[in-house]
Amino acid sequence: MSSFGYIFSRLLKKARGSAIAGSVIHRTSKIESGSTIVRSNFDRHSFCGYDCTFIDCDVGAFCSIAGGVVAGGARHPMEYVSTSPVFLAHRDSVTTKFSRHPYRWTTRTTIGHDVWIGERCLIKAGVTIGHGAVVGMGSVVTKDVPPYAIVAGNPARLIRMRFQPHVIEALLKMEWWNLHDEELRRLAPHFPDPERMLRQEGLL
Ligand SMILES: CC(C)(COP(=O)(O)OP(=O)(O)OC[C@H]1O[C@@H](n2cnc3c(N)ncnc32)[C@H](O)[C@@H]1OP(=O)(O)O)[C@@H](O)C(=O)NCCC(=O)NCCS
């Protein structure tokens, strides 16, 4: 394809926009087009790729979310006679209501700070993904993920930890994601070497 064709296609893709409702997206964060964000929050310096769906989620700062990720969403009443929303009280896309039973059909999903979620992952509603965790592409996350764990697969299982326990402990204590941008600029040159950065800051 010519570079003109490429740029034109990219522009068309971006022109779709994103559907955001009842959500707070920090001004330094970015939601790519085709994504639907409902009742969810994105903290600073995070990005959400194309064609994602986040419903009732709290996403931390410095998160990298690839395209096609789905997190949160409704739970239907499996314990009722029917799972259909035509028997439930809340507003939805069905046209008929036979009854209006009150039902708490969403629960919040928490994604910590500095989490990387690979392409096309599914994150079950109610799950907590710890700070610094990585979720491999195409994973189905059904359980909580500990901080700094790398998980992958369906269901997602631990591949390994990103760092040794003493480094993880120090990073969690440091909470670098809460530092001001200026302070982060000072520290950023040392980010390729976590142990050195932590030693320099007196945390190891
Ligand atoms: C999870 C990930 C980060 C691990 O990368 P890595 O450290 O290079 O891992 P390796 O390739 O050494 O794999 C380690 C093991 O995990 C398995 N594995 C890796 N990624 C996996 C995945 N997504 N699903 C299932 N298993 C996976 C490998 O098969 C391997 O298993 P083995 O030990 O039985 O052989 C990487 O595989 C991944 O999924 N990256 C996301 C890429 C992406 O979506 N990018 C989008 C742009 S932001």
The ligand as an SDF file (V2000), in Angstrom:
LIG
                    3D

 48 50  0  0  0  0  0  0  0  0999 V2000
    3.7260  -12.3220   28.3350 C   0  0  0  0  0  0  0  0  0  0  0  0
    4.9450  -11.8470   27.5140 C   0  0  0  0  0  0  0  0  0  0  0  0
    5.2750  -10.4290   27.9090 C   0  0  0  0  0  0  0  0  0  0  0  0
    6.0790  -12.7780   27.9330 C   0  0  0  0  0  0  0  0  0  0  0  0
    7.1780  -12.4840   27.1220 O   0  0  0  0  0  0  0  0  0  0  0  0
    8.5660  -13.2840   27.3480 P   0  0  0  0  0  0  0  0  0  0  0  0
    9.1390  -12.9530   28.6610 O   0  0  0  0  0  0  0  0  0  0  0  0
    9.4030  -13.0220   26.1600 O   0  0  0  0  0  0  0  0  0  0  0  0
    8.0510  -14.7820   27.4650 O   0  0  0  0  0  0  0  0  0  0  0  0
    8.5740  -16.0760   26.7330 P   0  0  0  0  0  0  0  0  0  0  0  0
    8.3290  -15.9890   25.2750 O   0  0  0  0  0  0  0  0  0  0  0  0
    9.9430  -16.3570   27.2410 O   0  0  0  0  0  0  0  0  0  0  0  0
    7.5600  -17.1660   27.2970 O   0  0  0  0  0  0  0  0  0  0  0  0
    7.6450  -17.7450   28.5610 C   0  0  0  0  0  0  0  0  0  0  0  0
    6.5820  -18.8430   28.6290 C   0  0  0  0  0  0  0  0  0  0  0  0
    5.2940  -18.2380   28.6330 O   0  0  0  0  0  0  0  0  0  0  0  0
    4.5130  -18.6790   27.5270 C   0  0  0  0  0  0  0  0  0  0  0  0
    3.7830  -17.5110   27.0000 N   0  0  0  0  0  0  0  0  0  0  0  0
    4.2840  -16.3000   26.6580 C   0  0  0  0  0  0  0  0  0  0  0  0
    3.3080  -15.4770   26.2660 N   0  0  0  0  0  0  0  0  0  0  0  0
    2.1600  -16.1790   26.3520 C   0  0  0  0  0  0  0  0  0  0  0  0
    0.8100  -15.8610   26.0760 C   0  0  0  0  0  0  0  0  0  0  0  0
    0.4640  -14.6580   25.6490 N   0  0  0  0  0  0  0  0  0  0  0  0
   -0.1150  -16.8220   26.2920 N   0  0  0  0  0  0  0  0  0  0  0  0
    0.2410  -18.0540   26.7540 C   0  0  0  0  0  0  0  0  0  0  0  0
    1.5170  -18.3970   27.0360 N   0  0  0  0  0  0  0  0  0  0  0  0
    2.4570  -17.4720   26.8320 C   0  0  0  0  0  0  0  0  0  0  0  0
    5.5440  -19.1900   26.5120 C   0  0  0  0  0  0  0  0  0  0  0  0
    4.9730  -20.1440   25.6500 O   0  0  0  0  0  0  0  0  0  0  0  0
    6.5720  -19.7710   27.4390 C   0  0  0  0  0  0  0  0  0  0  0  0
    6.1140  -21.0240   27.9050 O   0  0  0  0  0  0  0  0  0  0  0  0
    7.1470  -22.2560   28.2350 P   0  0  0  0  0  0  0  0  0  0  0  0
    8.0140  -21.7550   29.3910 O   0  0  0  0  0  0  0  0  0  0  0  0
    6.2360  -23.3650   28.6100 O   0  0  0  0  0  0  0  0  0  0  0  0
    7.9440  -22.4610   27.0030 O   0  0  0  0  0  0  0  0  0  0  0  0
    4.7020  -11.8900   25.9780 C   0  0  0  0  0  0  0  0  0  0  0  0
    4.6140  -13.2260   25.5370 O   0  0  0  0  0  0  0  0  0  0  0  0
    3.4320  -11.1920   25.5800 C   0  0  0  0  0  0  0  0  0  0  0  0
    2.3290  -11.7450   25.5840 O   0  0  0  0  0  0  0  0  0  0  0  0
    3.5520   -9.8760   25.2260 N   0  0  0  0  0  0  0  0  0  0  0  0
    2.4510   -9.0400   24.8660 C   0  0  0  0  0  0  0  0  0  0  0  0
    2.6410   -8.5270   23.4470 C   0  0  0  0  0  0  0  0  0  0  0  0
    1.5490   -7.5970   23.0510 C   0  0  0  0  0  0  0  0  0  0  0  0
    0.3910   -7.8930   23.1770 O   0  0  0  0  0  0  0  0  0  0  0  0
    1.9160   -6.4410   22.5780 N   0  0  0  0  0  0  0  0  0  0  0  0
    0.9360   -5.4520   22.1810 C   0  0  0  0  0  0  0  0  0  0  0  0
    1.5300   -4.1140   22.0600 C   0  0  0  0  0  0  0  0  0  0  0  0
    1.4970   -3.2240   23.5820 S   0  0  0  0  0  0  0  0  0  0  0  0
  1  2  1  0
  2  3  1  0
  2  4  1  0
  2 36  1  0
  4  5  1  0
  5  6  1  0
  6  7  2  0
  6  8  1  0
  6  9  1  0
  9 10  1  0
 10 11  2  0
 10 12  1  0
 10 13  1  0
 13 14  1  0
 14 15  1  0
 15 16  1  0
 15 30  1  0
 16 17  1  0
 17 18  1  0
 17 28  1  0
 18 19  1  0
 18 27  1  0
 19 20  2  0
 20 21  1  0
 21 22  1  0
 21 27  2  0
 22 23  1  0
 22 24  2  0
 24 25  1  0
 25 26  2  0
 26 27  1  0
 28 29  1  0
 28 30  1  0
 30 31  1  0
 31 32  1  0
 32 33  2  0
 32 34  1  0
 32 35  1  0
 36 37  1  0
 36 38  1  0
 38 39  2  0
 38 40  1  0
 40 41  1  0
 41 42  1  0
 42 43  1  0
 43 44  2  0
 43 45  1  0
 45 46  1  0
 46 47  1  0
 47 48  1  0
M  END
$$$$
